[in-house]
Amino acid sequence: MTLVGLAIAIWLLALYANVRLARSGMREARYAVPTIFGVTILVMWELVVRGLEVSPVILPAPTAIAERFATSLGTLWIDFVQTVLKGALTGYAMGCGAAVLAAIAIDRSSFLTRGLLPVGNFVAALPIVGVAPIMVMWFGFDWQSKAAVVVAMVFFPMLVNTAAGLKATDAIQRDLMRTYAASYGQTLLKLRLPAAMPFIFNGLKIATTLALIGAIVAEFFGSPIMGMGFRISTSVGRLAIDMVWAEIVVAALAGSAFYGGVTVIEKAVTFWHPSQRGRT
Amino acid sequence: MRNTLPVLTVVAAILVIWYLAAFWMNAAWVMDQAARADREVGFADLFTATMTQDRPVVAAPHQVVTALWDGVFGHEITSKRSLVYHGFITLEATLWGFALGIAVGVGLAVAIVHSRTVNMSVMPWAVISQTVPIVALAPMIVVVSNALGVEDRLVPKAIISAYLSFFPVLVSMVSGLRSPQHMQLDLLKTYGATRAQVFWKLRLPSSLPYFFASLKVAIAASLIGAIVGELPTGAINGLGARMLIGSQFGQPLIMWAALFAAAILAGGLILIVTAIQRAADRRMGVMR
C-alpha cells in the first residue's frame, strides 16, 4: 500500500508543479508540462502495478516492458523492418504518389473531377481495412500484400486532399500566370502545386497513421513468421504480454517518428503558409 | 445535382473495369483446369466460367450482390449466417464507441478550454495518441478487459472505436469553444456573467456547428475501430469476424459480402449523421 500512497503523493506533486509551470507563462513550459505529465503517468503505472501486485499477465510494469524491449532488440528490429519499412513505407510511397498523380491527371477534366471527387470522398470514409483479407489472397503472405492494403487505404484520402489543394489558387493568381504567358505545365509547377502543398501535407499526415494500421491489420490475415501484427497476435496467445507491450512501444515510436518526419518536411516546404509562420 | 451524370459515369466505369478484372484474373484458373482436363475452352465458355466461380480471385459484381442479397434476406436475422445479424453486432459496438468517443472528446475539450494546465499537459499527448496504431493496442485492450472480468466482447470493441473517434471531436470542440470573438466575451463580462454562464450561453452554442461537422469524421472512424477491434480479438460475431472467417476458410464470397456490407453500413451512418448536421445547421441559422 505504501507504494500506492507514494504514487498518489507523486501525482499530487507533479500536478502542483504543472499548475505552477502553466501559470508562469515561461517558454520552456510548453515542453516541460507535457513531459512531466507523461513521466508522472509512467511512474504511477509502475508504482501501482508493484503496489497492488498486478499479475504481469494483465499489465506488466514499465520497467518489465523496458527490460523485455532491451533483451529482444533483434526480434523487434526484424518485425520493424518487415512491417514498417517493407509493408507500410512501400505502400505509403506508392499509394500517395499514385494519388497525387491521379489528382493532377483528373484535374484537367472538370467532368472527371466532378465525377470522381464525390466518389472519392465517399470511399475515403469507408472501412477500407476490410480489403486486407482479399489483398492477402491476391498477393500472398509476404510484405507485398501489406503494401497493397496500405495503397488502398491511403489512396482516396490523399486523392481528395490533393484535388482540393489544386483548387486552392485564387483567380487573380492564375490570371497573373496568364499574363506571363505561362504554359499549363509552368502554372502547375510554379503556382498550383506549391499552393496545394498545405493540403497535400495534410493528406500525407492522415495517411501515416492509416499506413501503419493497414500494414499491421493485414498481418492478422496471414503473414510470414515475422512482423509486428504477427508477433502481437502470437504473443497474446502465449500470454507473453510484456512482448506485446514492447511491440506497442515500437509501433508508438514508429508512428510518432513517421508523423514527426512528415511534419518536419512540411515545415521546410510550406514555410510561407500562415499556419507555419511566426512560430520560430 | 449537376454532379449526377459525372458520378454515374465514374461508377459505371468502375463497374466495367471490375468486370474486366474479374474476367482477366479468374481466367487463369479456368485455363489451368481446362489444360489439366486436356480440353479447349471457347471464349463464351471462358466468360461464363470466370463469372460464376465459387472461389473467384476477383468476385464479379453480380456475385457480390447475390452474396449480399443472400446474406441479408436469405436467412433469419437471428441466424449466424445472416449479415444483418453480424452487421447489427458491429453497429452496436460502433454506436457505443461513437457515444463514448463523443463524451471523452467533449469532456476533454471543455477541460482544455477552461484550464491552461490541462491544455498544456493533455493536448500534446492526444496528438501523439493518434499516431500510435490502435491495432497494436487492440489485443491488449481485450486481454485487460477480460482479466478485469468483463466477459462481453462489446466492451473492448467500443473502447477501440472510441479511441479512434474521440480525436476529431476533441479537435473540433476545442476550436469551437474558442470560436467566440473577444467582443462577445467582453460583452458577457460587462454583464457580470460567471464562467458557467459564459460557457452555457456563449461558448457551447457557438461550438455546435464545429461539433456536428466533426461527427461525420468520428462515425467513420468508429466503424473502422469496431471492425479492426473484431479482427485480433478472436470474435466470431460481427462483420470483421465474418471477413476473418471468410479468409481462414477460403470462402472469398463471404469476405466480399462482408466488405460490402461494411461499406453500406458506413454509407448509411454517414448519411444519417450528415442529415443531423444539416438539420442542426438550419436550426442554428448557419446556412451554407
HADDOCK unambig.tbl for C-alpha pairs under 7 A between the chains (distance, minus, plus):
assign (segid A and resid 18 and name CA) (segid B and resid 117 and name CA) 6.37 0.50 0.50
assign (segid A and resid 19 and name CA) (segid B and resid 117 and name CA) 5.44 0.50 0.50
assign (segid A and resid 22 and name CA) (segid B and resid 116 and name CA) 6.17 0.50 0.50
assign (segid A and resid 22 and name CA) (segid B and resid 117 and name CA) 5.34 0.50 0.50
assign (segid A and resid 30 and name CA) (segid B and resid 120 and name CA) 6.58 0.50 0.50
assign (segid A and resid 33 and name CA) (segid B and resid 120 and name CA) 6.13 0.50 0.50
assign (segid A and resid 33 and name CA) (segid B and resid 121 and name CA) 5.33 0.50 0.50
assign (segid A and resid 34 and name CA) (segid B and resid 120 and name CA) 6.17 0.50 0.50
assign (segid A and resid 34 and name CA) (segid B and resid 121 and name CA) 4.06 0.50 0.50
assign (segid A and resid 34 and name CA) (segid B and resid 122 and name CA) 6.74 0.50 0.50
assign (segid A and resid 34 and name CA) (segid B and resid 124 and name CA) 6.69 0.50 0.50
assign (segid A and resid 37 and name CA) (segid B and resid 121 and name CA) 5.80 0.50 0.50
assign (segid A and resid 58 and name CA) (segid B and resid 143 and name CA) 6.89 0.50 0.50
assign (segid A and resid 58 and name CA) (segid B and resid 144 and name CA) 5.61 0.50 0.50
assign (segid A and resid 58 and name CA) (segid B and resid 147 and name CA) 6.44 0.50 0.50
assign (segid A and resid 111 and name CA) (segid B and resid 6 and name CA) 5.89 0.50 0.50
assign (segid A and resid 112 and name CA) (segid B and resid 6 and name CA) 6.58 0.50 0.50
assign (segid A and resid 114 and name CA) (segid B and resid 3 and name CA) 5.81 0.50 0.50
assign (segid A and resid 114 and name CA) (segid B and resid 6 and name CA) 6.03 0.50 0.50
assign (segid A and resid 114 and name CA) (segid B and resid 7 and name CA) 6.97 0.50 0.50
assign (segid A and resid 115 and name CA) (segid B and resid 3 and name CA) 6.40 0.50 0.50
assign (segid A and resid 115 and name CA) (segid B and resid 6 and name CA) 4.06 0.50 0.50
assign (segid A and resid 115 and name CA) (segid B and resid 7 and name CA) 3.91 0.50 0.50
assign (segid A and resid 115 and name CA) (segid B and resid 10 and name CA) 5.75 0.50 0.50
assign (segid A and resid 116 and name CA) (segid B and resid 7 and name CA) 6.52 0.50 0.50
assign (segid A and resid 116 and name CA) (segid B and resid 10 and name CA) 6.34 0.50 0.50
assign (segid A and resid 119 and name CA) (segid B and resid 7 and name CA) 6.93 0.50 0.50
assign (segid A and resid 125 and name CA) (segid B and resid 220 and name CA) 5.67 0.50 0.50
assign (segid A and resid 126 and name CA) (segid B and resid 220 and name CA) 6.78 0.50 0.50
assign (segid A and resid 126 and name CA) (segid B and resid 263 and name CA) 5.56 0.50 0.50
assign (segid A and resid 126 and name CA) (segid B and resid 266 and name CA) 5.88 0.50 0.50
assign (segid A and resid 127 and name CA) (segid B and resid 223 and name CA) 6.97 0.50 0.50
assign (segid A and resid 127 and name CA) (segid B and resid 224 and name CA) 5.16 0.50 0.50
assign (segid A and resid 127 and name CA) (segid B and resid 262 and name CA) 6.93 0.50 0.50
assign (segid A and resid 127 and name CA) (segid B and resid 263 and name CA) 6.52 0.50 0.50
assign (segid A and resid 130 and name CA) (segid B and resid 259 and name CA) 5.59 0.50 0.50
assign (segid A and resid 131 and name CA) (segid B and resid 259 and name CA) 6.98 0.50 0.50
assign (segid A and resid 133 and name CA) (segid B and resid 243 and name CA) 6.92 0.50 0.50
assign (segid A and resid 133 and name CA) (segid B and resid 247 and name CA) 5.74 0.50 0.50
assign (segid A and resid 209 and name CA) (segid B and resid 131 and name CA) 5.60 0.50 0.50
assign (segid A and resid 209 and name CA) (segid B and resid 133 and name CA) 6.36 0.50 0.50
assign (segid A and resid 212 and name CA) (segid B and resid 133 and name CA) 6.07 0.50 0.50
assign (segid A and resid 213 and name CA) (segid B and resid 133 and name CA) 5.36 0.50 0.50
assign (segid A and resid 213 and name CA) (segid B and resid 135 and name CA) 6.16 0.50 0.50
assign (segid A and resid 216 and name CA) (segid B and resid 135 and name CA) 6.86 0.50 0.50
assign (segid A and resid 217 and name CA) (segid B and resid 135 and name CA) 6.67 0.50 0.50
assign (segid A and resid 220 and name CA) (segid B and resid 232 and name CA) 6.70 0.50 0.50
assign (segid A and resid 221 and name CA) (segid B and resid 244 and name CA) 6.87 0.50 0.50
assign (segid A and resid 221 and name CA) (segid B and resid 247 and name CA) 6.99 0.50 0.50
assign (segid A and resid 233 and name CA) (segid B and resid 232 and name CA) 6.70 0.50 0.50
assign (segid A and resid 248 and name CA) (segid B and resid 136 and name CA) 5.66 0.50 0.50
assign (segid A and resid 248 and name CA) (segid B and resid 137 and name CA) 6.47 0.50 0.50
assign (segid A and resid 251 and name CA) (segid B and resid 132 and name CA) 6.25 0.50 0.50
assign (segid A and resid 251 and name CA) (segid B and resid 133 and name CA) 6.46 0.50 0.50
assign (segid A and resid 251 and name CA) (segid B and resid 136 and name CA) 6.95 0.50 0.50
assign (segid A and resid 252 and name CA) (segid B and resid 131 and name CA) 6.89 0.50 0.50
assign (segid A and resid 252 and name CA) (segid B and resid 132 and name CA) 4.48 0.50 0.50
assign (segid A and resid 252 and name CA) (segid B and resid 133 and name CA) 6.88 0.50 0.50
assign (segid A and resid 255 and name CA) (segid B and resid 131 and name CA) 4.96 0.50 0.50
assign (segid A and resid 255 and name CA) (segid B and resid 132 and name CA) 5.34 0.50 0.50
assign (segid A and resid 255 and name CA) (segid B and resid 133 and name CA) 6.75 0.50 0.50
assign (segid A and resid 256 and name CA) (segid B and resid 128 and name CA) 6.50 0.50 0.50
assign (segid A and resid 256 and name CA) (segid B and resid 131 and name CA) 5.36 0.50 0.50
assign (segid A and resid 256 and name CA) (segid B and resid 132 and name CA) 6.80 0.50 0.50
assign (segid A and resid 259 and name CA) (segid B and resid 131 and name CA) 6.69 0.50 0.50
